[in-house]
């Protein structure tokens, strides 16, 4: 949701959103490092997250 706001509402970007996005990217990266098999589900998870965030 934060990423969509960042992308489509550039005039409303905040430092807090940027930090949240960066932290979430780190968490996802760590999860994928710990369990590489999750990469096969990544596309489906991103699609579901996008649908939910919209």
Secondary structure, DSSP 8 states (H G I E B T S, - for coil): -HHHHHHH-GGG--HHHHHHHHHHHHHHHHHHHH-GGGGGGHHHHHHHHHHHH-
